[in-house]
Amino acid sequence: YCKEIFKVLKAHDVRYFFYIGGNDSSDTVRIVNEQAQLAEYEFRAIHIPKTIDNDLVLSDHTPGYGSAARFVASAFAGVNLDNRALPGVYIGVVMGRHAGFLTAASALGQKYPDDGPHLIYMPERPFSRDSFLKDVKKAYDHYGRCIVAVSEGIVDEEGKPMISKLTKNVERDAHGNVQLSGTGMLGDLLCDLVRDKLKIKRVRSDTFGYLQRSFLGCVSDVDQREAREVGERAAHYALWYNLDGSISIQRTGYYSVNYQLEKLSDVARKTRHMPDNFINAEGNNVTDDFRYYLRPLLGSGYPVSHRLRAPKVSKVLRTED
Amino acid sequence: YCKEIFKVLKAHDVRYFFYIGGNDSSDTVRIVNEQAQLAEYEFRAIHIPKTIDNDLVLSDHTPGYGSAARFVASAFAGVNLDNRALPGVYIGVVMGRHAGFLTAASALGQKYPDDGPHLIYMPERPFSRDSFLKDVKKAYDHYGRCIVAVSEGIVDEEGKPMISKLTKNVERDAHGNVQLSGTGMLGDLLCDLVRDKLKIKRVRSDTFGYLQRSFLGCVSDVDQREAREVGERAAHYALWYNLDGSISIQRTGYYSVNYQLEKLSDVARKTRHMPDNFINAEGNNVTDDFRYYLRPLLGSGYPVSHRLRAPKVSKVLRTED
């Protein structure tokens, strides 16, 4: 397949190949580049990073992630207000097959200590049905409501996707991968679980689906600028320095970045996971390290909610009146 | 229940009651006000409109709708780009039990003529499985893909909700109303229908759920300003003029508004539907009249997509090479 790409590039006498994408795309660039070397064809191939999953190794973060994270955080900030008005259990299912960065972004929807999400489940930690129910019950008893963020890719102790454990009826792609997106199934199944076992009546779920990776309405300006700059750097390395590789983003302050060129073979097909210091001990929430990491990526003008803090009026009527 | 509210208001010597909400809320205000009149209690009650459904009679539109519409339009604008990259059938399920205004807002996600949504189904027109499949097939054959916006409240010719027609397994509330939100069921069922009958492989759906009514990240500034102004007007009518009622918004230009006081009994429990000139003859899309109506409500800074329009390169290699 990648050989076909090279054939077309050669036929058109194309000497520069810039390819935008995530892990698999960087692998495509690697193979096309190998084909060029085998053919002793004067050729420069550069992978330009872009993935909302934020799972490229050697990069502090990837373009696309900041805006998707802003979407997820804004969504939970809003859902939190909705759920305060109409209490119950709310489960938001967020994209992420192997890495929990996007699901973790839900934490930035919190402002006040009792705001949701109260629980965050990422694929880096095994998901247990019993702990989940215990966690939800505890939060519900404490807050009178419970907001949960859960990654579509959560797996059990043996690494099996929860969605295939909760039901037999799943779609598989050509590689036998379970189809995780484009269905509300995981959310519905978790809702049923909470309703059945905890006897809570108002249990709702949303599956964020394609909105989180494509929403035009809340782009992070930081993310937008960096997305442009990784492209410019790619052009510099290819045209000025005659080099191949993959562009990475390095954080150099709070908050500034620098760009580096990595070897394609060091990046291709590898997956970065949430580091341990970003996940709490119980495996059901994030740490302040993560909040500190993510905040600048959300960009400027990030919306915050407010509360009226008038004094409480004392009760005049008793309920039996 | 409304009597209880009045009892509490009286016990606290509360003389003004401002209540924010939609049709049912205006009815609450009406009944509480009646209780006050029966008791000859000096009292002013005003309903302040707020509903994303945009279905209050006598109002050009309602606060809340502009921002929710902006969310829905931005979502479809993004989904359209995603679907152009990975073609197939996409079905977005939008809130709206009886009125299609919010689903119709998806139309403002289009920029170029071949952009989605290609089909929009609102509860004002009966939904037929056969016409739906015919419409999707036609769009898919024409564009190589098809984006559909569908209201959760679509009904068949007899006025039965499609979700209960497509499956037996639905949740009902205390009043016997079918639970439409908080489940991805309608989207999944329509996907199955398209997959089974049209043999299209890539068929996906999103149910916008609670995000569309609570998302903090893309508030319309026009909507925000008007939401504040209806509240101010309510205070004016109650404090300065000693009047009860419900505030309505009248459009006076392109684009300015005026506020009026309506009788509570003229607004309470009534539902405004999409007018006929907003829906096309086939009942599967909106008209330019609707686009003209909605555009100013989305506010300033509404995002638009762009396309690179480089000339097409001629083919050098044939596929059999």
Boltz contact constraints between the chains, C-beta under 6 A:
constraints:
  - contact:
      token1: [A, 8]
      token2: [B, 317]
      max_distance: 6.0
  - contact:
      token1: [A, 11]
      token2: [B, 316]
      max_distance: 6.0
  - contact:
      token1: [A, 11]
      token2: [B, 317]
      max_distance: 6.0
  - contact:
      token1: [A, 12]
      token2: [B, 316]
      max_distance: 6.0
  - contact:
      token1: [A, 74]
      token2: [B, 215]
      max_distance: 6.0
  - contact:
      token1: [A, 74]
      token2: [B, 216]
      max_distance: 6.0
  - contact:
      token1: [A, 74]
      token2: [B, 217]
      max_distance: 6.0
  - contact:
      token1: [A, 75]
      token2: [B, 211]
      max_distance: 6.0
  - contact:
      token1: [A, 75]
      token2: [B, 215]
      max_distance: 6.0
  - contact:
      token1: [A, 77]
      token2: [B, 216]
      max_distance: 6.0
  - contact:
      token1: [A, 78]
      token2: [B, 214]
      max_distance: 6.0
  - contact:
      token1: [A, 78]
      token2: [B, 215]
      max_distance: 6.0
  - contact:
      token1: [A, 78]
      token2: [B, 216]
      max_distance: 6.0
  - contact:
      token1: [A, 79]
      token2: [B, 210]
      max_distance: 6.0
  - contact:
      token1: [A, 79]
      token2: [B, 214]
      max_distance: 6.0
  - contact:
      token1: [A, 81]
      token2: [B, 214]
      max_distance: 6.0
  - contact:
      token1: [A, 82]
      token2: [B, 210]
      max_distance: 6.0
  - contact:
      token1: [A, 82]
      token2: [B, 214]
      max_distance: 6.0
  - contact:
      token1: [A, 182]
      token2: [B, 204]
      max_distance: 6.0
  - contact:
      token1: [A, 184]
      token2: [B, 184]
      max_distance: 6.0
  - contact:
      token1: [A, 184]
      token2: [B, 207]
      max_distance: 6.0
  - contact:
      token1: [A, 204]
      token2: [B, 182]
      max_distance: 6.0
  - contact:
      token1: [A, 206]
      token2: [B, 209]
      max_distance: 6.0
  - contact:
      token1: [A, 206]
      token2: [B, 210]
      max_distance: 6.0
  - contact:
      token1: [A, 207]
      token2: [B, 184]
      max_distance: 6.0
  - contact:
      token1: [A, 209]
      token2: [B, 206]
      max_distance: 6.0
  - contact:
      token1: [A, 210]
      token2: [B, 79]
      max_distance: 6.0
  - contact:
      token1: [A, 210]
      token2: [B, 82]
      max_distance: 6.0
  - contact:
      token1: [A, 210]
      token2: [B, 206]
      max_distance: 6.0
  - contact:
      token1: [A, 211]
      token2: [B, 75]
      max_distance: 6.0
  - contact:
      token1: [A, 214]
      token2: [B, 78]
      max_distance: 6.0
  - contact:
      token1: [A, 214]
      token2: [B, 79]
      max_distance: 6.0
  - contact:
      token1: [A, 214]
      token2: [B, 81]
      max_distance: 6.0
  - contact:
      token1: [A, 214]
      token2: [B, 82]
      max_distance: 6.0
  - contact:
      token1: [A, 215]
      token2: [B, 75]
      max_distance: 6.0
  - contact:
      token1: [A, 215]
      token2: [B, 78]
      max_distance: 6.0
  - contact:
      token1: [A, 216]
      token2: [B, 74]
      max_distance: 6.0
  - contact:
      token1: [A, 216]
      token2: [B, 77]
      max_distance: 6.0
  - contact:
      token1: [A, 216]
      token2: [B, 78]
      max_distance: 6.0
  - contact:
      token1: [A, 216]
      token2: [B, 303]
      max_distance: 6.0
  - contact:
      token1: [A, 217]
      token2: [B, 74]
      max_distance: 6.0
  - contact:
      token1: [A, 217]
      token2: [B, 218]
      max_distance: 6.0
  - contact:
      token1: [A, 217]
      token2: [B, 303]
      max_distance: 6.0
  - contact:
      token1: [A, 218]
      token2: [B, 217]
      max_distance: 6.0
  - contact:
      token1: [A, 218]
      token2: [B, 218]
      max_distance: 6.0
  - contact:
      token1: [A, 303]
      token2: [B, 216]
      max_distance: 6.0
  - contact:
      token1: [A, 303]
      token2: [B, 217]
      max_distance: 6.0
  - contact:
      token1: [A, 316]
      token2: [B, 11]
      max_distance: 6.0
  - contact:
      token1: [A, 316]
      token2: [B, 12]
      max_distance: 6.0
  - contact:
      token1: [A, 317]
      token2: [B, 8]
      max_distance: 6.0
  - contact:
      token1: [A, 317]
      token2: [B, 11]
      max_distance: 6.0
